[in-house]
Structures are given as structure tokens and as C-alpha cells.
């Protein structure tokens, strides 16, 4: 796992350096009062560990919840020492006196070390894994070795039993056909499930750093199928997984040859003058950029847009900000700005290490120390199906979004030969953010409501970046928040003061909003495509099956 950790940090390498080499340690000091309090507390708690009748202190930490930890004196002591040291190290990180970015970098680095150093990660200390080895007469150890060899061969830690899933067979199964393709994407049109459809077609733009079928996992949790069931003539962009032939593809190429092209082809096939569009995560950033380019050209082909957990204003990017500075961006520009490939597995590892205990070490322990096969989970199968990014696209994105936040500065960013001004995009927007999102923090999602001049609606859902979005009404899970007065004050905190919590999914609210912008109903088409745009192959198409 050391190599995996290195690759994860390498994906955003430059932690304050311009060469990807060893960074000069930042000049930091500690708050004397906090340091003194930490020392006193540490000494008191450490002395308690040597007392008679030692017991593992009560903790909510699920890594040490099994009874075998408390019943094994060596394991219990190791866990207790670790928990004490972990609290102290995090306390030291919080006691650092430095600028906010340095403090965030220190805290992130300490969190990674603390997660990796847990005794639960090592067979010599993991009493639960040891007990399982004894109970199974060594079978769990043998199975763990098999799991380790399997994961080394496939190049990533298994989060689910990937053998149980196949794209087109039990994920990405909504019926449809590919009606257009170029070097960047395939456009999928889905078969109507209603006798009539709304006259304004609906286009979904998923993130190109992932496969599109996050929007079409299983029939019961598919946003694609839900939209089709609501009577929308639905199209989805399925991104090509880039190879070396696309090593020089730029942000402009993706906007012009993919997003804008998908909008125009959807209009041509349906004969509609305007469409409704949705962008998810980076797909929303690209959709917003494309709408800005079209506005600069005096065009308005999109009647309304939905943004799901999307950054357009990158002022508050959360934990990802610790990786981004001028030196790092220059390093990436020098490395791949003129050509190259950002490997999908490096990106996937990076995002996993943002939540190391849940998305890395949990599976290391289960797969290798306990010899368990992780349960089938469609979302985690998708999460492991990584995609590459062309280097020039990636380098432009880093500088103009995370580093300089140029998309919201009128005239600052030039895309497809046009100075971008998102203030010219005067259409209705539905903006959704997830309350516990660690990829696009809720403040970042909400910030999009302050950019556009038209009518806007903001809704907040519970949970995180993916689970908050993929939350079908039928499951009646989680909740969402809405302001009845529709006001959109400057900050999310101010918005939340007037918001009311509603049980269940936000999908129903969004569906009602989208229908209000979809026009009248007309007879559903009997065939896919139109004219020169014919069915090329059945959905989900071939691009989505290309592995990184």
C-alpha cells in the first residue's frame, strides 16, 4: 500500500514544490497555550495507560469496536496508545500558527499519517484479524493473500466484488442507442417509456473524469431511467476513455467538440430549437463554460440548466485546495501541458485518500488481513472504473479553476476564441448541492446561484458527493432542504437560515421544476435518431467499456 499512497499524493504532486521533488518545510510555529495544554493532557492520559486494571478506553472508532480488541491485552494497549497519539498529533496540527493554506496542508499530511499508522492495519496488532485466522484455521490468511495478488494484478484495491458487475448487463442497462460519436464522446438516446414525451429534449452531461453510468447504475436508482419515466426525451454524453491519440486534447476541444456538439446534435435529431441540459460535477463546469461560449456567440440553444454538485466559482474548494499552488500548477503544465496523459488510477487514488479510513484502509484490512470479499455495490464498482484525462485539458483546468478562479471573472478566461462572461447566460438554473460533499463542498455548490442573472432555484440534499445525488424517491431515504420564499442570499449559511428540511429525495422537486421548462407533450418517437443520425449500436455503447 506504500506505492498506492505515493501514487495518490503524486496525482496532485507539488505540495508546495514546482518540480515534484522534496518540498522545503514551511516555517511554522505552535500556539504556546495549545501546546502546553496538549503536553499536560498527553502526560496525564499516557500515565493512565500504565495503571493497574488497564482497559481499552471507550471509543466510537469502528476500527476497534470488535470485542476481540478489548479481550487481547497487547491489541488493546496498541489501540489505546494509537488513539492517544492520534488525538495528540491532530491537536498539534490544530495548534500550528501559520496561514490558512499551510495549516490545511499540515492537517492533511497528519491525517494521512494517522490513518496509515493505525494498529488495525497490521496483522501483528489486529486482534480481530488474528481471531479470524484462528477460527478459520488459516483460511482467512490464504484468502487474504489471494486478494492481495488479485488487486496487485488489477492495479487497485477492490472496494467491491467487481466480478459480479458488467456494464450493459447489470449496470448501465436503460434501453437506448448510440446515435452519434466522434473522438470525444458517444451520444446515447434512450427509448421512451411513455406514450408522449415533452417537446423540449433533455441532455445530460456527466463528468469526464468518470464513466457516465453513475447516472444509470441499476433500474431502481437510475437518474437516466427516472428522467425517461417522467416523459423526457433523454440523451446522455458517454465520454471516450482517452488514450495516447488524445494526448494533446485541450479544454477548448472538449467544450467545442463535445458539449456544444452534443447540444447541437440533440437539437438536430429532435428538431427542437432549444433543449434542457444537466451537468454533474465537472460535467456541470463544462456545461456552464459551454453556455458562456454560446452566449458570447449570441446563441441561446439551452432553455434551462441543472447543475448537480458543480463548481463554477472555485473560491471554496475544501480539502482539494491543499494541493493547489502556483508551483504545483507550473509543474503539471511543464509535465503535460503540451501533451500527455493524467492516468485515471492516479486520480482515483487521490480522491480515495481524501477519506483514507473509509475508502482505503478499510478495504486493506478487510481484503488482506481478514480475507474477506467486499460485498457487491454498484456505486463502488463504478468508482473503481477509472478514466484518463488528456494532459493539456487537465493543466488548463487546474490553472483556470482551482488556482485562478477565472470562470467567474468576466473576460478573464478565453475559451474557443471567446472571452467568457457567465453573466450573459440568462436562463433558469436548478442548482443542487450535497451537505456533506467533500469533493464540491456545499459552499462551492451554492456559489453558482450568485453567478447567473436569470431565475434560480437551490436545493440542498443530505449525504455526500455521490450518495446525495443518487437518491431515488422510491427508497424514501435521507432528506433535502428548500427555501419556500425562493430567496438566494449571498452565502449558503444565510440561505440555510430560511430553509426547511423535507424528508426523502430531492428528485421529485427537481422533476416538477424540469417539467415546467419542458413545454407541451407530443407523441413519443418510434425510432432512434433522425436523418444522418442513425442508431450505431445499442446503449450503453462501446466507449464506456474502454478501460483506462
C-alpha positions as CSV (number, residue, x, y, z in Angstrom):
1,X,0.0,0.0,0.0
2,X,3.0,2.3,0.3
3,X,3.1,2.5,-3.5
4,X,-0.6,3.3,-3.6
5,X,-0.2,6.1,-1.1
6,X,2.7,7.5,-3.1
7,X,0.6,7.4,-6.3
8,X,-2.3,9.1,-4.6
9,X,-0.1,12.1,-3.5
10,X,1.6,12.1,-6.8
11,X,-1.6,12.8,-8.6
12,X,-1.6,16.3,-7.1
13,X,2.2,16.3,-6.6
14,X,3.9,19.5,-5.8
15,X,2.7,20.0,-2.2
16,X,4.4,23.5,-2.4
17,X,7.1,22.5,-4.9
18,X,7.5,23.2,-8.6
19,X,9.4,20.2,-9.5
20,X,7.6,17.3,-7.9
21,X,10.7,16.9,-5.7
22,X,11.2,17.4,-2.0
23,X,9.4,20.5,-0.7
24,X,11.1,22.9,1.7
25,X,9.4,22.6,5.0
26,X,7.2,25.5,5.7
27,X,8.1,27.9,8.6
28,X,5.5,27.1,11.3
29,X,5.2,27.7,15.0
30,X,2.8,26.4,17.6
31,X,0.4,28.2,19.8
32,X,2.2,28.1,23.2
33,X,-1.1,27.8,25.1
34,X,-2.4,25.0,23.0
35,X,1.0,23.3,23.1
36,X,1.1,23.4,26.9
37,X,-2.4,22.1,27.2
38,X,-1.6,19.2,24.8
39,X,1.5,18.3,26.7
40,X,-0.4,18.2,30.0
41,X,-3.2,16.2,28.6
42,X,-0.9,13.7,26.9
43,X,1.1,13.1,30.1
44,X,-2.0,12.5,32.1
45,X,-3.5,10.1,29.6
46,X,-0.2,8.3,29.0
47,X,0.3,7.7,32.7
48,X,-3.2,6.3,32.9
49,X,-2.2,3.6,30.3
50,X,0.4,2.2,32.8
51,X,-2.1,1.9,35.6
52,X,-3.4,-1.3,37.1
53,X,-6.5,-2.9,35.6
54,X,-5.9,-1.3,32.2
55,X,-8.9,-1.4,29.8
56,X,-9.3,-0.2,26.3
57,X,-11.0,3.2,26.6
58,X,-14.5,3.5,25.2
59,X,-14.4,4.9,21.7
60,X,-16.8,5.3,18.7
61,X,-14.0,4.3,16.4
62,X,-15.4,1.3,14.4
63,X,-11.8,0.0,13.7
64,X,-11.6,-1.1,17.4
65,X,-15.2,-1.9,18.0
66,X,-15.0,-5.7,17.9
67,X,-14.8,-7.4,21.3
68,X,-11.6,-9.1,20.4
69,X,-9.7,-5.8,20.7
70,X,-10.6,-5.4,24.3
71,X,-10.0,-9.1,25.2
72,X,-6.5,-9.1,23.9
73,X,-4.2,-7.1,26.2
74,X,-1.5,-6.4,23.6
75,X,-4.0,-5.3,20.9
76,X,-6.0,-3.2,23.5
77,X,-2.8,-1.5,24.6
78,X,-1.7,-0.8,21.0
79,X,-5.1,0.6,20.2
80,X,-5.1,2.8,23.3
81,X,-1.7,4.2,22.6
82,X,-2.6,4.8,19.0
83,X,-5.8,6.7,19.8
84,X,-3.9,8.8,22.3
85,X,-1.1,9.6,19.8
86,X,-3.6,10.3,17.0
87,X,-5.5,12.8,19.2
88,X,-2.3,14.5,20.1
89,X,-1.0,14.7,16.6
90,X,-4.2,16.2,15.4
91,X,-4.1,18.6,18.3
92,X,-0.6,19.6,17.2
93,X,-1.9,20.2,13.7
94,X,-4.6,22.4,15.0
95,X,-2.1,24.3,17.2
96,X,0.0,25.3,14.2
97,X,0.4,29.1,13.8
98,X,0.6,29.8,10.1
99,X,-1.5,31.0,7.1
100,X,-4.7,29.0,6.4
101,X,-3.3,27.1,3.5
102,X,-0.2,25.9,5.4
103,X,-2.4,24.9,8.3
104,X,-4.6,22.9,5.9
105,X,-1.6,21.2,4.4
106,X,-0.2,20.2,7.7
107,X,-3.5,18.9,8.9
108,X,-4.0,16.8,5.7
109,X,-0.5,15.3,6.0
110,X,-1.0,14.4,9.6
111,X,-4.4,12.9,8.8
112,X,-2.8,10.7,6.2
113,X,-0.1,9.6,8.6
114,X,-2.5,8.9,11.4
115,X,-4.8,6.8,9.1
116,X,-1.9,4.8,7.8
117,X,-0.3,4.1,11.2
118,X,-3.4,2.6,12.9
119,X,-2.6,-0.8,14.5
120,X,-5.7,-2.2,12.8
121,X,-3.8,-2.0,9.5
122,X,-1.2,-4.6,10.7
123,X,-1.7,-8.3,11.3
124,X,0.7,-8.2,14.3
125,X,-1.7,-5.9,16.2
126,X,-5.2,-6.6,14.7
127,X,-6.8,-8.9,17.2
128,X,-9.9,-9.2,15.1
129,X,-8.0,-10.5,12.1
130,X,-5.9,-12.8,14.3
131,X,-9.0,-14.3,15.8
132,X,-10.5,-14.9,12.4
133,X,-7.3,-16.6,11.3
134,X,-7.5,-19.0,14.3
135,X,-11.2,-19.6,13.8
136,X,-10.8,-20.4,10.1
137,X,-7.5,-22.4,10.7
138,X,-5.6,-20.0,8.5
139,X,-8.0,-19.9,5.6
140,X,-8.6,-16.2,6.0
141,X,-4.8,-15.6,5.7
142,X,-4.7,-17.7,2.5
143,X,-7.7,-15.9,1.1
144,X,-6.2,-12.5,2.0
145,X,-3.0,-13.3,0.1
146,X,-5.2,-14.3,-2.9
147,X,-7.0,-11.0,-2.6
148,X,-3.7,-9.1,-2.4
149,X,-2.3,-10.8,-5.5
150,X,-5.5,-10.2,-7.4
151,X,-5.5,-6.5,-6.5
152,X,-1.8,-6.1,-7.5
153,X,-2.6,-7.5,-10.9
154,X,-5.6,-5.3,-11.4
155,X,-3.8,-2.2,-10.2
156,X,-6.1,-1.0,-7.4
157,X,-7.7,-2.1,-4.1
158,X,-11.0,-3.8,-4.6
159,X,-13.9,-1.9,-3.0
160,X,-16.5,-4.4,-4.2
161,X,-16.7,-7.8,-5.9
162,X,-16.1,-6.4,-9.4
163,X,-16.6,-9.9,-10.9
164,X,-20.4,-9.5,-10.2
165,X,-20.8,-6.5,-12.4
166,X,-20.7,-6.0,-16.2
167,X,-21.5,-2.7,-18.0
168,X,-24.6,-3.2,-20.1
169,X,-25.6,-6.4,-18.3
170,X,-26.4,-5.3,-14.7
171,X,-25.3,-1.7,-14.7
172,X,-26.0,0.9,-17.4
173,X,-29.0,-1.1,-18.6
174,X,-31.5,1.5,-19.6
175,X,-32.6,0.7,-23.2
176,X,-31.3,3.1,-25.9
177,X,-28.9,3.5,-28.7
178,X,-25.8,5.4,-29.7
179,X,-26.9,8.0,-32.3
180,X,-23.6,9.9,-32.8
181,X,-20.0,9.6,-32.0
182,X,-16.7,11.4,-32.5
183,X,-13.2,11.2,-31.0
184,X,-14.5,12.7,-27.7
185,X,-17.9,11.1,-26.9
186,X,-20.8,8.9,-27.9
187,X,-24.3,10.4,-27.7
188,X,-26.9,8.0,-26.4
189,X,-30.6,8.4,-27.0
190,X,-32.9,6.5,-24.7
191,X,-36.1,4.7,-25.6
192,X,-39.2,6.5,-24.3
193,X,-41.1,4.7,-21.6
194,X,-44.2,6.9,-22.0
195,X,-46.7,7.3,-24.9
196,X,-46.0,11.0,-25.0
197,X,-42.8,13.0,-24.3
198,X,-42.1,16.6,-23.6
199,X,-41.3,18.6,-26.7
200,X,-38.1,20.1,-25.2
201,X,-35.5,17.3,-25.2
202,X,-33.2,16.7,-22.2
203,X,-29.4,16.3,-22.4
204,X,-27.2,15.0,-19.5
205,X,-23.5,15.9,-19.3
206,X,-21.7,13.7,-16.7
207,X,-18.2,14.3,-15.5
208,X,-15.5,13.2,-18.0
209,X,-13.3,12.1,-15.1
210,X,-15.7,9.2,-14.6
211,X,-17.9,6.9,-16.6
212,X,-21.4,8.2,-17.4
213,X,-23.3,5.3,-15.8
214,X,-23.2,6.8,-12.4
215,X,-26.4,8.3,-13.7
216,X,-27.6,4.8,-14.8
217,X,-26.5,2.2,-12.2
218,X,-29.4,-0.1,-11.6
219,X,-33.0,0.4,-12.8
220,X,-34.1,1.4,-9.3
221,X,-31.5,4.1,-8.7
222,X,-31.0,5.4,-12.3
223,X,-31.5,9.1,-12.8
224,X,-31.5,8.4,-16.5
225,X,-34.4,6.0,-16.3
226,X,-36.2,8.3,-13.9
227,X,-36.0,11.2,-16.4
228,X,-37.3,8.9,-19.2
229,X,-40.1,7.7,-16.9
230,X,-41.1,11.3,-16.3
231,X,-41.7,11.7,-20.0
232,X,-38.4,13.4,-21.1
233,X,-36.8,12.5,-24.4
234,X,-33.4,11.9,-22.9
235,X,-29.9,12.0,-24.3
236,X,-26.6,11.4,-22.4
237,X,-23.0,12.1,-23.2
238,X,-20.8,9.0,-22.8
239,X,-17.2,10.1,-22.7
240,X,-14.4,8.3,-24.5
241,X,-11.7,7.0,-22.2
242,X,-8.7,8.9,-23.6
243,X,-5.6,7.1,-24.9
244,X,-2.4,8.5,-26.3
245,X,-4.1,9.5,-29.5
246,X,-5.9,12.2,-27.5
247,X,-2.8,13.3,-25.5
248,X,-3.0,16.9,-26.9
249,X,-6.7,17.4,-26.4
250,X,-7.5,20.7,-24.7
251,X,-10.3,22.2,-22.6
252,X,-11.4,24.1,-25.7
253,X,-11.6,20.8,-27.7
254,X,-13.9,19.3,-25.1
255,X,-16.2,22.3,-25.0
256,X,-16.4,22.7,-28.7
257,X,-16.3,19.1,-30.0
258,X,-18.2,17.5,-27.1
259,X,-20.5,19.7,-25.0
260,X,-21.5,22.2,-27.7
261,X,-21.6,19.4,-30.3
262,X,-23.9,17.3,-28.1
263,X,-26.2,20.2,-27.7
264,X,-26.4,20.8,-31.4
265,X,-26.8,17.1,-32.3
266,X,-29.6,16.7,-29.8
267,X,-31.4,19.7,-31.4
268,X,-30.9,18.3,-34.9
269,X,-32.2,14.9,-34.0
270,X,-35.3,16.2,-32.2
271,X,-36.0,19.2,-34.4
272,X,-36.2,21.4,-31.2
273,X,-35.0,24.9,-31.2
274,X,-33.9,24.6,-27.5
275,X,-33.1,21.8,-25.1
276,X,-32.9,21.4,-21.3
277,X,-29.5,20.3,-20.0
278,X,-28.0,18.9,-16.9
279,X,-24.3,18.9,-15.8
280,X,-23.0,16.8,-12.9
281,X,-19.7,17.7,-11.2
282,X,-17.0,18.6,-13.8
283,X,-19.8,18.0,-16.4
284,X,-21.6,21.0,-14.9
285,X,-18.4,23.1,-15.0
286,X,-18.1,22.2,-18.7
287,X,-21.8,22.8,-19.4
288,X,-21.5,26.2,-17.7
289,X,-18.4,27.0,-19.8
290,X,-20.2,25.9,-23.0
291,X,-23.2,28.1,-22.2
292,X,-20.8,31.0,-21.7
293,X,-19.2,30.4,-25.1
294,X,-22.6,30.1,-26.8
295,X,-23.8,33.3,-25.1
296,X,-20.7,35.1,-26.4
297,X,-21.7,33.9,-29.9
298,X,-25.2,35.4,-29.4
299,X,-26.7,31.9,-29.2
300,X,-29.2,30.5,-26.7
301,X,-29.9,26.9,-27.5
302,X,-30.4,25.8,-23.9
303,X,-33.8,26.7,-22.3
304,X,-32.8,25.7,-18.7
305,X,-29.9,24.1,-17.0
306,X,-29.4,21.9,-13.9
307,X,-26.1,21.9,-12.0
308,X,-25.5,18.9,-9.7
309,X,-22.6,19.3,-7.1
310,X,-20.8,21.6,-9.5
311,X,-18.0,24.2,-9.2
312,X,-18.1,27.3,-11.3
313,X,-16.9,29.6,-8.6
314,X,-13.8,27.9,-7.1
315,X,-13.3,30.3,-4.2
316,X,-14.1,27.5,-1.6
317,X,-12.8,24.1,-2.9
318,X,-12.4,22.5,0.5
319,X,-9.7,19.9,1.1
320,X,-8.6,19.9,-2.5
321,X,-7.2,23.4,-2.1
322,X,-4.2,22.0,-0.1
323,X,-2.7,20.6,-3.3
324,X,-3.0,23.7,-5.5
325,X,-0.5,26.5,-5.7
326,X,1.4,28.2,-8.5
327,X,4.4,25.9,-8.2
328,X,2.3,22.8,-8.5
329,X,0.3,24.0,-11.5
330,X,3.5,25.1,-13.3
331,X,4.9,21.6,-12.6
332,X,1.8,20.0,-14.2
333,X,1.9,22.5,-17.1
334,X,5.6,21.6,-17.8
335,X,4.9,17.9,-17.4
336,X,1.8,17.6,-19.6
337,X,0.5,21.0,-20.7
338,X,1.6,20.4,-24.3
339,X,0.7,16.7,-24.4
340,X,0.5,13.7,-22.2
341,X,-2.0,11.8,-20.1
342,X,-3.2,12.1,-16.5
343,X,-3.7,8.5,-15.5
344,X,-7.2,7.6,-14.3
345,X,-5.9,5.4,-11.5
346,X,-3.8,8.2,-10.0
347,X,-6.9,10.5,-10.0
348,X,-9.0,7.7,-8.4
349,X,-6.4,7.1,-5.7
350,X,-6.2,10.8,-4.9
351,X,-9.9,11.0,-4.3
352,X,-9.9,7.9,-2.2
353,X,-7.2,9.2,0.0
354,X,-9.4,12.3,0.8
355,X,-11.2,9.8,3.0
356,X,-8.4,7.3,3.8
357,X,-10.1,5.3,6.6
358,X,-13.3,4.7,4.7
359,X,-12.0,4.4,1.1
360,X,-8.5,2.9,1.5
361,X,-7.5,1.3,4.8
362,X,-11.0,-0.2,5.5
363,X,-10.5,-2.4,2.3
364,X,-6.9,-3.1,3.1
365,X,-7.9,-4.6,6.4
366,X,-11.0,-6.4,5.1
367,X,-9.5,-7.8,1.9
368,X,-6.0,-8.7,3.0
369,X,-5.9,-9.2,6.8
370,X,-9.3,-10.8,7.2
371,X,-9.5,-12.4,3.7
372,X,-13.0,-11.0,3.1
373,X,-14.6,-10.4,-0.3
374,X,-16.2,-7.0,-0.2
375,X,-19.9,-7.1,-0.8
376,X,-21.4,-6.2,-4.2
377,X,-22.1,-2.5,-4.5
378,X,-22.8,-0.9,-7.9
379,X,-21.6,2.6,-6.8
380,X,-18.2,1.3,-5.7
381,X,-17.9,-0.7,-8.9
382,X,-18.4,2.5,-10.8
383,X,-15.9,4.3,-8.5
384,X,-13.2,1.7,-9.5
385,X,-13.8,2.1,-13.2
386,X,-11.4,4.9,-13.7
387,X,-10.8,7.2,-16.7
388,X,-7.8,9.1,-18.0
389,X,-7.6,12.8,-18.8
390,X,-5.6,14.5,-21.6
391,X,-2.7,16.5,-20.1
392,X,-3.5,19.8,-21.8
393,X,-7.1,19.7,-20.7
394,X,-6.0,18.9,-17.1
395,X,-3.4,21.6,-16.9
396,X,-5.8,24.3,-18.3
397,X,-8.4,23.2,-15.8
398,X,-6.1,23.4,-12.8
399,X,-4.9,26.9,-13.6
400,X,-8.1,28.5,-14.7
401,X,-10.4,27.0,-12.0
402,X,-8.7,25.8,-8.8
403,X,-5.7,28.2,-8.9
404,X,-7.0,31.4,-10.5
405,X,-10.8,31.0,-10.4
406,X,-11.1,32.6,-13.8
407,X,-14.5,31.2,-14.9
408,X,-16.4,33.8,-12.9
409,X,-14.2,36.8,-13.8
410,X,-15.8,38.4,-16.9
411,X,-13.4,38.4,-19.8
412,X,-10.6,36.7,-17.9
413,X,-10.8,33.2,-19.4
414,X,-10.7,32.7,-23.2
415,X,-12.5,29.6,-24.4
416,X,-13.0,28.6,-28.0
417,X,-11.8,32.1,-29.0
418,X,-14.3,33.9,-26.9
419,X,-13.9,35.9,-23.7
420,X,-16.1,34.2,-21.1
421,X,-18.8,36.1,-19.2
422,X,-21.2,33.8,-17.4
423,X,-23.3,36.8,-16.6
424,X,-24.6,36.7,-20.1
425,X,-26.1,33.2,-19.6
426,X,-29.6,34.4,-18.8
427,X,-31.6,31.2,-18.4
428,X,-33.3,29.4,-15.5
429,X,-31.0,27.3,-13.3
430,X,-31.7,24.5,-10.8
431,X,-28.7,24.2,-8.5
432,X,-28.2,21.2,-6.2
433,X,-25.5,20.7,-3.5
434,X,-24.9,17.9,-1.1
435,X,-24.5,18.9,2.6
436,X,-21.6,16.5,3.4
437,X,-19.8,16.7,0.0
438,X,-16.0,16.6,0.3
439,X,-15.4,17.0,-3.4
440,X,-17.6,20.0,-4.1
441,X,-18.3,21.5,-0.6
442,X,-21.8,22.9,-0.1
443,X,-20.5,26.5,-0.2
444,X,-19.0,25.8,-3.6
445,X,-22.2,24.4,-5.0
446,X,-24.2,27.2,-3.6
447,X,-21.9,29.8,-5.1
448,X,-23.2,29.1,-8.6
449,X,-26.5,30.7,-7.5
450,X,-24.7,34.1,-7.4
451,X,-23.3,34.0,-10.9
452,X,-26.3,34.0,-13.3
453,X,-28.9,36.7,-13.8
454,X,-31.9,34.5,-14.5
455,X,-34.3,32.7,-12.3
456,X,-32.5,30.2,-10.0
457,X,-33.6,27.5,-7.5
458,X,-31.3,26.0,-5.0
459,X,-31.8,22.7,-3.1
460,X,-29.6,21.0,-0.7
461,X,-29.6,17.3,-0.1
462,X,-28.2,15.1,2.7
463,X,-25.1,12.9,2.4
464,X,-22.1,13.3,0.1
465,X,-21.0,13.9,-3.5
466,X,-22.5,10.8,-5.0
467,X,-24.9,9.3,-2.4
468,X,-26.6,12.7,-2.1
469,X,-27.2,12.8,-5.8
470,X,-28.1,9.2,-6.5
471,X,-31.1,9.1,-4.1
472,X,-34.3,7.9,-5.9
473,X,-37.7,8.8,-4.3
474,X,-38.8,5.2,-4.1
475,X,-36.3,4.4,-1.4
476,X,-37.6,7.3,0.7
477,X,-34.1,7.8,2.2
478,X,-32.3,10.9,3.5
479,X,-33.8,14.4,3.2
480,X,-33.4,17.7,1.4
481,X,-33.8,21.4,2.2
482,X,-35.7,24.1,0.4
483,X,-36.5,27.8,1.0
484,X,-40.1,28.4,0.3
485,X,-39.5,32.1,-0.3
486,X,-37.0,31.3,-3.1
487,X,-34.5,33.9,-1.8
488,X,-30.8,33.4,-2.6
489,X,-28.8,35.5,-0.2
490,X,-25.0,35.9,-0.7
491,X,-23.9,32.9,1.4
492,X,-25.1,29.4,1.9
493,X,-25.2,30.0,5.7
494,X,-27.7,32.8,5.2
495,X,-29.7,30.7,2.8
496,X,-29.8,27.9,5.3
497,X,-31.4,30.2,8.0
498,X,-34.6,30.2,6.0
499,X,-34.5,26.7,4.6
500,X,-36.9,23.9,5.7
501,X,-36.0,20.2,5.8
502,X,-38.2,17.8,3.8
503,X,-38.0,14.0,4.1
504,X,-36.9,11.9,1.2
505,X,-35.3,12.6,-2.2
506,X,-34.9,16.0,-4.0
507,X,-35.6,14.2,-7.3
508,X,-39.3,14.9,-7.1
509,X,-38.8,18.6,-6.6
510,X,-36.4,18.7,-9.5
511,X,-38.7,16.7,-11.7
512,X,-41.5,19.3,-11.1
513,X,-39.1,22.1,-11.9
514,X,-37.9,20.5,-15.1
515,X,-41.4,19.7,-16.4
516,X,-42.2,23.4,-16.0
517,X,-39.5,24.2,-18.6
518,X,-40.2,21.2,-20.9
519,X,-43.1,22.6,-23.0
520,X,-46.1,20.6,-24.2
521,X,-46.3,16.9,-24.6
522,X,-46.0,15.3,-28.1
523,X,-46.1,11.7,-29.4
524,X,-43.0,9.7,-28.4
525,X,-40.7,8.9,-31.3
526,X,-40.8,5.3,-32.6
527,X,-37.1,5.2,-33.8
528,X,-33.7,6.4,-32.6
529,X,-32.0,9.4,-34.2
530,X,-33.1,11.2,-37.4
531,X,-31.7,11.6,-40.9
532,X,-28.0,11.2,-40.9
533,X,-28.0,10.4,-37.2
534,X,-28.9,6.7,-37.1
535,X,-28.6,4.1,-34.4
536,X,-24.9,3.0,-34.4
537,X,-25.1,0.4,-31.6
538,X,-27.2,-0.4,-28.6
539,X,-26.7,1.5,-25.4
540,X,-24.6,1.8,-23.3
541,X,-22.3,1.8,-26.4
542,X,-18.6,0.9,-26.7
543,X,-16.8,4.0,-25.3
544,X,-18.0,3.3,-21.8
545,X,-16.4,-0.2,-21.9
546,X,-12.9,1.0,-22.6
547,X,-10.7,0.6,-19.6
548,X,-8.1,3.1,-18.5
